[in-house]
Amino acid sequence: MTGQRFPFMSRREMLKTVSGGFGYLALAGLCAEASADYQNPLAPKAPHFTPQAKRVIYICMRGGPSHVDTFDYKPALAKDDGKTVPEAGRDDRNRGNLLRSPWKFNQHGQSGQWISEVYPHVAQHADDMCIINSLWTDVPNHPQSFLMMHTGEFRFARPSVGSWVLYGLGSENSNLPGFITISPPVNLGGAQNYSSGFLPAIYQGTSIGREGGSVASAAIGNIQPKHLSPELQREQLDMIQSLNRDLLDRKEVNIELEGIIQSYELAFRMQSALPEVLDLSKESASTLQMYGINGSGPRAAAGGKKEGGGGGGTDNFGRQCLMARRLAEAGVRYIEICHSNWDHHNGLKERLGGNALQTDQPIGALLTDLKQRGLLKDTLVMWGGEFGRTPAGQGTNGRNHNSAGFSMWLAGGGVKGGLRYGATDEYGKAAVANKMHPHDLHATILHLLGLDHEQLSYYYGGREYKLTGVGGARVVEGIVA
Amino acid sequence: MSHRALFYAFCVCVVFASLSAAAEPDPKGIEFFEKNIRPVLAKNCFKCHSAEAKSPKGGLLLDTLAGMRQGGESGPAVVPGSVEDSLLISALRHNDFKMPPSGKLPDNVIADFVKWIEMGAPDPRGGDLADVQPRKVDIAKGREFWSFQPPQQVPAPQVIDKSWPRDDIDRFVLAKVEAQGLKPVRDADRVALIRRVYFDLIGLPPSPAEVDAFLSDNSPKALESLIDRLLDSPQFGERWGRHWLDVARFAESNGNADNTPFPQAWRYRDYVIASFNNDKPYDRFLMEQLAGDLLPADDGAPRNEQLIATGFLALGSKPRAQNNPDFQMDVVAEQIEVTTTSMLALTVMCARCHDHKFDPIPTSEYYSLAGIFTSTRTLFGGGGGKNVNASGLIALSAEDSQADQQTKRIDELTRRKREIDAELAQLSPPAKSAASAGNADQVKRLQSQIAKLTAATKKAKNANRKQQLDALKAQLAKLQSAANPSADHSKPIEGDAKAIESNVALLRSELAKVDSELSSLGRTAMASQGQAMGVAEGTPGDCQICIAGESQNRGDRVPRGVVSVATIGEPLAFDARQSGRLELAQWIARRDNPLTARVMVNRIWQYLFGRGLVPSVDNFGALGEKPSHPELLDHLALRFVAEGWSVKQMIRTIMLTRTYGLSSDHDVVNYGRDPDNVWLWRMNPRRLDAESFRDAILAVTGELDLNPPGPSRLPQYSKNQVPIVSDAGKQRSVYLPIIRNSVPEALGLFDFADPSIVVGHRDTTTVPAQSLYLMNSPFIVDQSRALALRLLGEGNMDDHALVDLAYRLSLVRDPSDQQRQRAVDFIARLDEGLKSTQASEDQRRLAAWSGFCQSLLASAEFRYLD
């Protein structure tokens, strides 16, 4: 090939999309990699400042888990069981009689964090956990709040948190997608919860399986050739690439075309890399046992519903957690796993108990495993749903939606361990101290990842958009180590 | 107060504070300030409220005395001596505002501030106030901005190379090229040109016969007649209608939280396609979409058409209404967004919560527009579960006179179809699997049409319907016999194979048109008594401003109106007894609207060159980009209006320019000076969009069915079980069902416009998932096999000739000798490699050729447009 190649175009393009002062750093990063003209938009990018977390694992509890039965200890609720809820406020859902938690809370670790007995394995990590009791969100309905938690907006289609993170930081493993979501729900906004919205499509989440399905048999679209053996497909790919290179020679300069050529090679590698990273068969028996896979964990109590697939035991969610660790280890930037359904309007004792049983050992194992591999310090783990539930009973064994106050916990990735942050009122009706909106949570996640939520923006439809909107989100410094 | 509201509270109540003359500060007071106040301010407040802050929150600066006394948008932060009037104290106490937001300061610190204010707020600092003057929207000044100025008629500039331009457009372009010290590259060769013209106009590749015909046409009018022929083909509307569907955020489901199906949305899609095919004047096209129900129309089809057009306003993605007091205003916001962005390239929606920060659009004007839509009923159907917002639909009507005409036309077309079929049977080799599969599809469709018509006939006892039914039955009988050929097919007639091929191509293309019209007529007959999404007049009334965008916090009532900065001449008078949509539509479609024509010619330019003269095609405001060729943009806009807002004429004019006909060759010198090709020294190399790519595959494999599919192919589903829409099927991609958040893979992977938002410009991304799709997806594998079957069905051709044919079909060119040899070798190697898995020689040959065909379809060249 003759003629000099000019790499300017791709960088120019890059600068156009990565704005807000961040472009310069991105450019510097690109210039460092002078070997290839084509710049993979997923290549790792420098954050705005030194990050404490490099990746995120979001353990999504779909349906709104009850905070007063898990991570928000309310002795007054037990004391005043059956009394009428005082000052119910505008939301009817909080009217009625207080319902004590059927579970005991105990203190754990050096920090003495109060955690419900439904989560014994998780509780062992109390000193690594930052339990936030003061979350609140806008609307006590699943779809709006689920979208709010995942995209920071429910009125309009906007990019998901994972897409923003990937856009801001790129991916550390070029053979794998940078944002993977396992068993996402098809409703509650469906793919909007992991879509890239107006960001380039390359930043969208790759989904594996669907909510409620068995993750062991989940298929990934187009990942395996069915019509040709790997050897023959390689031959075919060489043929395709020779056509592509002919065209490139003819065009002399075409950055996009180089991108296509690279992307074919990446796809070819991904065909083996992705199934490999999701293949749990090479994990040791003790690891599988730790996560409760292959029937090694407890079964749900009789009467508990079989939720989340996997027959009511820990197997299905154990697999999700182990996959999450393997993906984190492989350098995937943003990983979400999902368990459902936590919408306990009735059957609280049996169903929440069953859900906790399905998730407790796997999550405990994930934290242990990340820690022993030295990954917890730069992996931000988050647990929580779209909102919480009312301290008032719905019937005698259920709780209604509560967007005024709920809990999540974070661990690793630069958060203060052993910390309880914020508080609800004495019964858990509403957040009252250090209130934290999902926008604040998002700002804080970005902060931990080394990104300034005010700077991470994208120009669409005539203005710069941010994940955290225009409502003055704040980084919650109080939970940052 | 919600989180959002808290912020806007700062932004909305603009109060001007008067500065009282500062008294001489006493040293003790200053000491108190330096010790107890300044450090606290610096530590807790300056990050957001100082000159250092990127944009001071609420316009409040606390790092100067003046800033503090004047305060922000909510009023003075500090009123010396008056703790009660000092918003700073109220904020520190977390009464009205909660500052600092991260948590209340200790009580003793707040007590210091109280004491300090009681002392008269002694403060030694100086500082200028200029930066904190609240901004007021200045519309007169705003009108000076280029896009709000009327387009200017400027004579075409002088150019050095006088022989180069063909049209004034070329003169405007060449003048810039020359001024930049660039030189246009050579003209595109005719093969590149025909391929470009085909894809740009109809989104399909030319067949080898069509390429040959063009190459052998030496008339100076060859290009012109090619363009005219394609502009007249029904495929034109399918391509250009799709462009409009991108900005109209067309979809067949709601998306968002409750993804309920919109089973009537297809009518709007077909309306858009038909409008482009009929070259409906663009001003009229816009007016129908905003106010079709308010325009005079004959009963029957014409009225139906105008009602369907208003689907534009009803198709938006809506949030759940339950527990959302803002629901109505959210729907209105979306309507304002889609209207102003698609038609005017203005982002008016920013003014919902505060005066537009960058464009001269005050909040009051947003609510003037909102009043138009709150006076309108939006009928989008929906529903399908508790808690899900639902509304009615528009009832359409059909008239007998129209049915008469339809029946007549159906008879006519059926007759012609029979003739063509007979001719084709004479010319064509024995029915190939593809053809019979096509027939089978058609048989199925006809059967279902007949079933529906029979039901309708029984109900209506309509004589016209019966005739129609008979015609369709006859057609069915004909097709069924074709699908099961029992008679021996005689050998193809001897003669010039090429002549036959081109004759067959012509007949097929006519047949496609006949089929297409037949099917759309049948569909209209069936569906014309149905329902459509759209809007209707509601209770007319002006809207109250929602302070900070909160529906429950209402301010002044503002009269209905439009965006005054974009209004030239007299302001509009609104009829208080109507919604105002008619006036809105008239204002947008006015010849002197400075934006409407410019925005559309810029969109057309972008679809033909890959980049708009204003690259931010959806934003002609202050944050948008400036036009690279302002005089050319105005020239095009004025020409567009003068030529009756004809989209086809505008496209034709641009396509016949020398500029459009340039090659996409690289040039080192030009590239060094203008790598983005802003000055148009060459044609931009472009990638096919998702629909053209999928349709081109179907076209070259011979599988494409050009018949529109009839009423929606949207699968039935419940809102919680959103299906994955297959990309299989042989109709054009524009007819694939578009479910929000579940777009067919073949579209979604290749940068299809997100159907929940206005998309005037699609990204071009390169993602490994695209490569995986091309390597492994069932659609590509099946289509590669279909292409192999087509090739191997050609009969007496050796492998070299077959490779040539494969290249000509897919890449519209012959391979080089080296490429030909490489292909033949590759096929042989595949054949060899398949020996272990494919038993029969025929199967192996088919698999090997399929593998080669897949390489062609998967190659970048197939997706590239020179």
HADDOCK unambig.tbl for C-alpha pairs under 7 A between the chains (distance, minus, plus):
assign (segid A and resid 9 and name CA) (segid B and resid 675 and name CA) 6.68 0.50 0.50
assign (segid A and resid 139 and name CA) (segid B and resid 323 and name CA) 6.61 0.50 0.50
assign (segid A and resid 143 and name CA) (segid B and resid 257 and name CA) 4.91 0.50 0.50
assign (segid A and resid 144 and name CA) (segid B and resid 257 and name CA) 6.53 0.50 0.50
assign (segid A and resid 154 and name CA) (segid B and resid 319 and name CA) 6.76 0.50 0.50
assign (segid A and resid 155 and name CA) (segid B and resid 319 and name CA) 5.17 0.50 0.50
assign (segid A and resid 157 and name CA) (segid B and resid 256 and name CA) 6.95 0.50 0.50
assign (segid A and resid 157 and name CA) (segid B and resid 756 and name CA) 6.36 0.50 0.50
assign (segid A and resid 186 and name CA) (segid B and resid 721 and name CA) 6.93 0.50 0.50
assign (segid A and resid 186 and name CA) (segid B and resid 722 and name CA) 6.66 0.50 0.50
assign (segid A and resid 187 and name CA) (segid B and resid 720 and name CA) 5.13 0.50 0.50
assign (segid A and resid 188 and name CA) (segid B and resid 257 and name CA) 4.86 0.50 0.50
assign (segid A and resid 188 and name CA) (segid B and resid 258 and name CA) 6.97 0.50 0.50
assign (segid A and resid 189 and name CA) (segid B and resid 255 and name CA) 6.84 0.50 0.50
assign (segid A and resid 189 and name CA) (segid B and resid 256 and name CA) 5.01 0.50 0.50
assign (segid A and resid 189 and name CA) (segid B and resid 257 and name CA) 4.40 0.50 0.50
assign (segid A and resid 189 and name CA) (segid B and resid 258 and name CA) 6.98 0.50 0.50
assign (segid A and resid 190 and name CA) (segid B and resid 741 and name CA) 6.57 0.50 0.50
assign (segid A and resid 191 and name CA) (segid B and resid 741 and name CA) 5.27 0.50 0.50
assign (segid A and resid 192 and name CA) (segid B and resid 741 and name CA) 5.89 0.50 0.50
assign (segid A and resid 200 and name CA) (segid B and resid 763 and name CA) 6.69 0.50 0.50
assign (segid A and resid 200 and name CA) (segid B and resid 765 and name CA) 6.83 0.50 0.50
assign (segid A and resid 201 and name CA) (segid B and resid 751 and name CA) 6.82 0.50 0.50
assign (segid A and resid 201 and name CA) (segid B and resid 765 and name CA) 6.79 0.50 0.50
assign (segid A and resid 202 and name CA) (segid B and resid 765 and name CA) 6.83 0.50 0.50
assign (segid A and resid 202 and name CA) (segid B and resid 767 and name CA) 5.74 0.50 0.50
assign (segid A and resid 222 and name CA) (segid B and resid 772 and name CA) 5.77 0.50 0.50
assign (segid A and resid 222 and name CA) (segid B and resid 773 and name CA) 5.76 0.50 0.50
assign (segid A and resid 222 and name CA) (segid B and resid 776 and name CA) 5.15 0.50 0.50
assign (segid A and resid 222 and name CA) (segid B and resid 777 and name CA) 5.27 0.50 0.50
assign (segid A and resid 223 and name CA) (segid B and resid 772 and name CA) 6.41 0.50 0.50
assign (segid A and resid 224 and name CA) (segid B and resid 776 and name CA) 6.53 0.50 0.50
assign (segid A and resid 225 and name CA) (segid B and resid 776 and name CA) 5.00 0.50 0.50
assign (segid A and resid 232 and name CA) (segid B and resid 830 and name CA) 6.76 0.50 0.50
assign (segid A and resid 232 and name CA) (segid B and resid 833 and name CA) 6.96 0.50 0.50
assign (segid A and resid 236 and name CA) (segid B and resid 851 and name CA) 6.86 0.50 0.50
assign (segid A and resid 236 and name CA) (segid B and resid 855 and name CA) 6.58 0.50 0.50
assign (segid A and resid 239 and name CA) (segid B and resid 855 and name CA) 6.47 0.50 0.50
assign (segid A and resid 240 and name CA) (segid B and resid 855 and name CA) 5.02 0.50 0.50
assign (segid A and resid 240 and name CA) (segid B and resid 858 and name CA) 6.78 0.50 0.50
assign (segid A and resid 240 and name CA) (segid B and resid 859 and name CA) 5.49 0.50 0.50
assign (segid A and resid 243 and name CA) (segid B and resid 859 and name CA) 6.29 0.50 0.50
assign (segid A and resid 244 and name CA) (segid B and resid 859 and name CA) 6.09 0.50 0.50
assign (segid A and resid 244 and name CA) (segid B and resid 860 and name CA) 5.72 0.50 0.50
assign (segid A and resid 244 and name CA) (segid B and resid 861 and name CA) 6.83 0.50 0.50
assign (segid A and resid 247 and name CA) (segid B and resid 861 and name CA) 6.59 0.50 0.50
assign (segid A and resid 251 and name CA) (segid B and resid 665 and name CA) 6.81 0.50 0.50
assign (segid A and resid 251 and name CA) (segid B and resid 666 and name CA) 6.42 0.50 0.50
assign (segid A and resid 252 and name CA) (segid B and resid 666 and name CA) 6.62 0.50 0.50
assign (segid A and resid 253 and name CA) (segid B and resid 666 and name CA) 6.78 0.50 0.50
assign (segid A and resid 259 and name CA) (segid B and resid 766 and name CA) 6.44 0.50 0.50
assign (segid A and resid 260 and name CA) (segid B and resid 766 and name CA) 6.14 0.50 0.50
assign (segid A and resid 263 and name CA) (segid B and resid 766 and name CA) 6.93 0.50 0.50
assign (segid A and resid 263 and name CA) (segid B and resid 767 and name CA) 6.37 0.50 0.50
assign (segid A and resid 263 and name CA) (segid B and resid 768 and name CA) 5.02 0.50 0.50
assign (segid A and resid 263 and name CA) (segid B and resid 771 and name CA) 6.67 0.50 0.50
assign (segid A and resid 264 and name CA) (segid B and resid 768 and name CA) 6.48 0.50 0.50
assign (segid A and resid 264 and name CA) (segid B and resid 771 and name CA) 5.42 0.50 0.50
assign (segid A and resid 266 and name CA) (segid B and resid 768 and name CA) 6.27 0.50 0.50
assign (segid A and resid 267 and name CA) (segid B and resid 768 and name CA) 4.88 0.50 0.50
assign (segid A and resid 267 and name CA) (segid B and resid 769 and name CA) 6.93 0.50 0.50
assign (segid A and resid 267 and name CA) (segid B and resid 771 and name CA) 5.97 0.50 0.50
assign (segid A and resid 267 and name CA) (segid B and resid 772 and name CA) 5.72 0.50 0.50
assign (segid A and resid 434 and name CA) (segid B and resid 102 and name CA) 7.00 0.50 0.50
assign (segid A and resid 434 and name CA) (segid B and resid 103 and name CA) 6.40 0.50 0.50
assign (segid A and resid 461 and name CA) (segid B and resid 618 and name CA) 6.04 0.50 0.50
assign (segid A and resid 461 and name CA) (segid B and resid 619 and name CA) 6.42 0.50 0.50
assign (segid A and resid 462 and name CA) (segid B and resid 347 and name CA) 6.59 0.50 0.50
assign (segid A and resid 462 and name CA) (segid B and resid 619 and name CA) 5.16 0.50 0.50
assign (segid A and resid 462 and name CA) (segid B and resid 623 and name CA) 5.78 0.50 0.50
assign (segid A and resid 462 and name CA) (segid B and resid 624 and name CA) 5.77 0.50 0.50
assign (segid A and resid 463 and name CA) (segid B and resid 623 and name CA) 6.52 0.50 0.50
assign (segid A and resid 471 and name CA) (segid B and resid 3 and name CA) 6.42 0.50 0.50
assign (segid A and resid 471 and name CA) (segid B and resid 4 and name CA) 4.62 0.50 0.50
assign (segid A and resid 471 and name CA) (segid B and resid 7 and name CA) 5.58 0.50 0.50
assign (segid A and resid 472 and name CA) (segid B and resid 7 and name CA) 6.27 0.50 0.50
assign (segid A and resid 476 and name CA) (segid B and resid 102 and name CA) 6.93 0.50 0.50
